[in-house]
């Protein structure tokens, strides 16, 4: 997958045909009432991010959204603005080469749809598939099961960037709850339809980090890093005020740029006066290894 390119014109047409406006609610945008089989991990062997003539140096980017009870506002913001802004800023700032995006909807292991995953795409199919996900809106508890996406990324994706060039992709989860400490084998077997083991969240994060740079954007009104995330992916948690979700594109792109060697000053100077302090505060807890120069942030 991953042919073609994303354009503003295609997005405008899709918004118009889908009836999406600034007044649209999550339930008006996401109209599915059950999970489609094509997004069900039980029926997915591998999601591929491959190089192509259009995109010879593909970079896979996975964005996983918490879609449980209170998180409708996040999906709404992503669908109305943040997806389009992310794609346009990816092309204008070029933090990575030939981006290919995959979205995931993350619920709880007790849900009917604990995890849904799209294909990796580079054109308007990114948005088309995002809008076809089911916002179940359930979730039996907090923490939520972000670690399901780590398992999927580790065991069910195949990416040329890493396999051909030894270059990791990027994986961002976004939500307002902590992750679990452990995922039991029976839950994984039910969701993925395969025999597997019980894993700690730290083990699953480490598995995903073999081929992805893994981060979590914690939507919170405090300065406290969620404890389980802090253990599983220390130095990789981004704190963002819930009122600032429209700045997710700038934060994702800034994180990629920092990973790829840009200085903090260069990263912050590219953004508007409104965005700059929000991005700076969001990434202040990150520990990023800059090649050959140790750690910063």
matplotlib code that plots the C-alpha trace (Angstrom):
import matplotlib.pyplot as plt

x = [0.0, 1.0, 0.8, -0.3, -0.1, -2.4, -3.8, -6.0, -8.4, -9.0, -9.6, -12.1, -14.0, -14.1, -15.3, -18.1, -19.2, -19.2, -21.0, -18.2, -18.2, -16.8, -20.2, -20.1, -20.0, -18.1, -21.3, -22.1, -18.6, -18.1, -21.3, -20.3, -22.2, -19.9, -16.3, -15.6, -13.8, -11.0, -10.0, -10.3, -6.8, -8.2, -8.4, -5.2, -1.9, 0.4, 0.0, 2.8, 4.5, 6.4, 8.6, 7.2, 7.9, 5.9, 7.5, 11.0, 12.0, 8.8, 8.4, 5.6, 3.7, 1.1, -1.3, -3.5, -6.5, -8.3, -11.9, -13.4, -16.2, -14.9, -12.6, -15.1, -13.7, -10.3, -11.6, -13.7, -10.7, -8.6, -11.3, -12.2, -8.7, -5.7, -5.5, -5.5, -3.1, -0.7, -0.5, 0.0, 2.6, 4.3, 4.7, 5.7, 8.2, 9.5, 10.5, 10.6, 10.7, 7.6, 5.2, 2.7, 0.1, -1.9, -4.6, -5.7, -8.8, -8.0, -10.6, -10.6, -10.1, -13.7, -15.1, -16.5, -13.8, -10.7, -8.5, -9.1, -6.3, -6.3, -3.8, -0.7, -1.6, -0.1, -3.2, -6.8, -7.4, -5.9, -8.9, -11.4, -10.4, -10.2, -13.8, -14.8, -13.6, -16.2, -16.2, -17.6, -17.4, -17.4, -14.3, -15.0, -12.2, -9.2, -6.4, -7.1, -5.4, -2.9, -0.5, -2.6, -1.3, 2.3, 1.6, 0.1, 3.0, 5.6, 4.0, 1.8, 3.5, 6.2, 8.0, 10.7, 12.2, 13.4, 13.8, 15.7, 17.4, 17.5, 15.4, 12.7, 9.1, 7.1, 4.2, 2.1, -0.7, -3.0, -5.4, -6.3, -5.8, -2.8, -1.9, -2.2, 0.8, 0.0, -2.0, -3.2, -2.6, -6.3, -7.2, -4.6, -5.6, -9.3, -8.4, -5.7, -6.9, -3.5, -1.7, 0.5, 1.7, 1.0, 3.1, 3.9, 3.3, 7.1, 7.7, 5.2, 6.7, 10.2, 9.0, 7.4, 10.5, 12.6, 11.3, 9.4, 10.1, 7.3, 5.7, 2.5, 0.6, -1.1, -4.1, -4.1, -4.6, -1.8, 2.0, 2.1, 3.3, 1.0, 2.8, 2.5, 3.5, 6.4, 7.6, 6.9, 8.3, 10.3, 11.3, 8.8, 5.6, 4.3, 2.0, -0.7, -3.5, -6.9, -7.8, -4.8, -5.6, -5.5, -1.8, -1.2, 0.1, 2.9, 3.8, 4.0, 6.1, 8.4, 9.0, 10.0, 12.3, 14.0, 14.6, 16.1, 18.6, 17.0, 17.8, 15.2, 15.6, 15.1, 12.0, 10.3, 11.1, 9.1, 5.8, 3.5, 3.7, 0.6, 1.9, 5.5, 5.0, 2.5, 4.9, 7.8, 5.9, 4.5, 7.9, 9.8, 9.8, 11.1, 14.5, 15.7, 18.9, 20.6, 23.0, 26.5, 25.7, 24.1, 20.8, 18.9, 15.5]
y = [0.0, 3.6, 4.8, 8.3, 11.6, 13.4, 16.8, 19.5, 19.2, 15.5, 16.3, 19.1, 16.7, 14.0, 16.5, 17.7, 14.2, 13.1, 16.2, 17.1, 20.7, 22.5, 21.9, 18.1, 15.9, 12.6, 10.6, 12.6, 12.0, 8.4, 6.6, 3.0, 0.9, -2.1, -3.0, -3.8, -7.1, -5.4, -3.5, -6.5, -7.7, -11.3, -11.2, -9.3, -11.2, -8.3, -4.6, -3.5, -0.2, -0.7, 1.5, 2.3, 4.4, 7.2, 6.8, 5.1, 5.8, 5.1, 6.0, 4.3, 6.3, 4.7, 6.9, 5.1, 6.9, 6.1, 5.8, 4.8, 6.6, 10.1, 10.4, 11.3, 14.8, 13.5, 11.5, 14.5, 16.9, 14.4, 13.9, 17.6, 19.2, 17.3, 14.6, 17.2, 19.5, 16.6, 15.5, 19.0, 19.8, 16.4, 17.5, 21.1, 20.5, 17.1, 15.6, 12.2, 10.9, 9.5, 9.3, 6.4, 6.6, 3.9, 4.7, 2.6, 2.8, 1.6, 0.4, -2.0, -5.8, -6.2, -4.3, -5.8, -3.9, -3.7, -2.7, -1.6, -0.9, 0.6, 0.1, 2.2, 4.9, 8.0, 9.5, 10.4, 6.7, 7.6, 9.8, 7.5, 4.6, 6.7, 7.7, 4.1, 3.1, 2.3, 4.6, 2.0, 4.4, 1.7, 0.8, -1.0, 0.7, 2.9, 2.1, 1.4, -1.1, 1.0, -1.9, -3.9, -1.6, -2.3, -6.0, -5.5, -3.2, -5.7, -8.9, -7.8, -5.1, -5.4, -2.2, -1.5, 1.4, -1.0, -4.2, -2.6, 0.5, -0.2, 2.9, 2.8, 4.0, 6.0, 5.0, 7.4, 6.5, 9.3, 9.2, 10.4, 7.1, 5.1, 1.7, -1.6, -3.3, -6.7, -8.2, -11.8, -14.4, -15.3, -11.7, -11.5, -14.8, -13.7, -10.4, -11.6, -15.1, -16.7, -18.6, -16.3, -15.5, -13.2, -10.0, -7.1, -3.7, -3.1, -6.2, -5.2, -1.7, -3.1, -5.4, -2.5, -0.4, -2.9, -1.3, 1.8, 5.0, 4.7, 7.6, 8.3, 11.7, 11.9, 14.2, 15.6, 18.7, 17.9, 17.6, 14.0, 11.3, 8.2, 5.6, 2.6, 4.5, 5.9, 2.4, 1.0, 3.8, 6.1, 9.4, 8.8, 10.4, 13.7, 15.7, 17.8, 19.7, 18.4, 21.9, 21.8, 18.7, 20.9, 21.1, 17.4, 17.8, 20.2, 17.9, 14.8, 16.5, 18.2, 14.8, 13.3, 16.3, 16.0, 12.2, 13.0, 15.5, 19.0, 21.3, 22.4, 26.0, 25.0, 22.9, 25.6, 28.5, 27.0, 27.3, 30.2, 32.3, 30.4, 26.9, 27.4, 27.4, 24.5, 22.4, 23.3, 22.3, 19.1, 17.7, 18.8, 15.4, 13.6, 11.9, 11.6, 10.1, 12.3, 10.2, 10.5, 13.3, 11.5, 12.5, 15.8, 17.0]
z = [0.0, 0.1, -3.5, -4.5, -2.6, -0.2, -1.5, 0.0, -3.0, -2.2, 1.4, 0.6, -1.7, 1.0, 3.7, 1.4, 0.4, 4.0, 5.3, 7.7, 9.0, 12.0, 13.7, 13.1, 16.2, 16.5, 16.0, 12.9, 11.5, 12.4, 11.3, 11.5, 14.0, 14.1, 13.3, 9.6, 9.1, 7.1, 10.2, 12.6, 13.7, 13.8, 10.0, 9.4, 8.9, 8.0, 7.4, 4.9, 4.4, 1.2, -1.0, -4.4, -7.5, -5.9, -2.5, -2.8, 0.8, 2.7, 6.4, 8.3, 10.9, 13.1, 15.1, 17.6, 19.1, 22.3, 21.3, 24.6, 26.4, 27.1, 24.0, 21.3, 21.3, 20.2, 17.2, 16.3, 16.4, 14.4, 11.7, 11.3, 11.4, 12.8, 10.1, 7.3, 9.1, 10.0, 6.3, 5.0, 7.6, 6.9, 3.3, 4.0, 6.8, 5.6, 9.0, 7.3, 3.8, 2.0, 4.9, 5.0, 7.7, 9.5, 12.0, 14.9, 17.1, 20.6, 23.1, 25.9, 25.8, 27.0, 24.1, 20.9, 19.0, 21.3, 18.3, 14.7, 12.2, 8.8, 5.9, 5.6, 3.0, 1.5, -0.2, 0.7, 1.5, 4.9, 5.7, 4.0, 6.2, 9.3, 8.8, 8.4, 11.9, 14.5, 17.6, 20.0, 22.9, 25.5, 27.6, 30.9, 32.9, 33.0, 32.2, 28.5, 26.2, 24.2, 24.5, 22.0, 19.3, 20.4, 20.0, 16.5, 15.4, 16.6, 15.2, 12.4, 10.4, 7.8, 6.9, 4.2, 6.1, 8.8, 6.8, 3.9, 5.5, 9.2, 9.9, 12.4, 11.8, 14.2, 16.5, 18.5, 20.8, 22.1, 25.0, 28.5, 30.4, 31.5, 29.9, 31.7, 33.3, 31.8, 28.9, 29.5, 26.8, 26.6, 25.8, 23.1, 21.6, 21.4, 19.8, 17.4, 16.7, 17.4, 20.1, 22.1, 25.6, 28.5, 28.2, 30.4, 28.8, 29.1, 27.1, 24.4, 24.2, 23.8, 21.0, 19.2, 19.7, 17.8, 14.6, 15.7, 17.7, 20.2, 21.9, 23.9, 23.9, 27.3, 27.3, 30.8, 32.8, 35.1, 34.9, 36.1, 33.7, 33.9, 36.0, 33.8, 30.7, 32.6, 33.3, 29.8, 27.7, 30.0, 28.4, 25.6, 27.1, 25.8, 28.1, 26.3, 27.8, 26.7, 25.4, 23.0, 20.9, 17.7, 18.2, 17.8, 14.3, 15.5, 18.4, 16.2, 13.6, 16.2, 17.9, 14.5, 13.8, 17.2, 16.6, 13.3, 14.7, 14.5, 17.5, 19.9, 18.7, 15.0, 15.9, 17.9, 15.7, 12.8, 14.6, 15.3, 18.5, 19.8, 19.0, 20.2, 24.0, 23.7, 21.8, 24.1, 27.2, 25.6, 24.7, 27.8, 29.4, 26.4, 26.4, 22.8, 21.7, 19.1, 17.0, 18.3, 20.7, 23.7, 25.2, 25.4, 26.6]

ax = plt.figure().add_subplot(projection="3d")
ax.plot(x, y, z, "-o")
ax.set_aspect("equal")
plt.show()
